[in-house]
Amino acid sequence: MVTFHSNLGDIVIKTFDEKSPITVKNFLNYCRDGFYDNTIFYRVINGFMI
């Protein structure tokens, strides 16, 4: 699980490490490197997508 903290609340993202380990590892590396810091999410559908 990954949690993004925003000024409108937290966004919790479930990762599927067993099904796509390379993609999850890549995503987590982006998170650790701060790639998503100060990113504006312009489309959010609750329970579906960011």
C-alpha positions in Angstrom: 0.0 0.0 0.0 1.1 3.5 -0.8 -0.3 6.7 0.7 -0.2 10.0 -1.0 -0.8 13.0 1.3 -2.6 15.9 -0.3 -4.2 19.2 0.9 -7.6 17.5 0.3 -6.8 14.3 2.2 -4.9 11.1 1.8 -5.1 8.8 -1.3 -4.3 5.2 -0.5 -3.1 3.0 -3.4 -3.1 -0.8 -3.3 -0.3 -2.4 -5.2 -0.3 -5.9 -6.6 3.2 -7.0 -6.0 2.6 -10.7 -6.7 0.9 -10.1 -10.1 3.2 -7.3 -11.4 6.4 -7.1 -9.3 8.4 -5.2 -11.9 5.7 -2.5 -12.3 5.2 -2.1 -8.6 9.0 -1.9 -8.0 9.2 0.8 -10.7 6.3 2.7 -9.2 7.8 2.6 -5.7 11.1 3.8 -7.0 9.3 6.8 -8.5 7.6 7.5 -5.1 10.9 7.2 -3.2 12.6 9.6 -5.6 9.9 12.2 -5.1 8.6 12.0 -8.7 5.0 12.7 -7.6 5.8 15.5 -5.2 3.7 18.6 -6.0 1.9 16.7 -8.8 -1.6 17.9 -9.6 -4.1 15.2 -10.1 -6.7 16.6 -12.5 -9.0 13.6 -12.8 -10.0 11.4 -9.8 -12.8 8.8 -9.8 -13.3 7.5 -6.3 -12.6 3.8 -6.0 -11.5 3.6 -9.6 -8.7 5.8 -10.9 -6.4 8.8 -10.4 
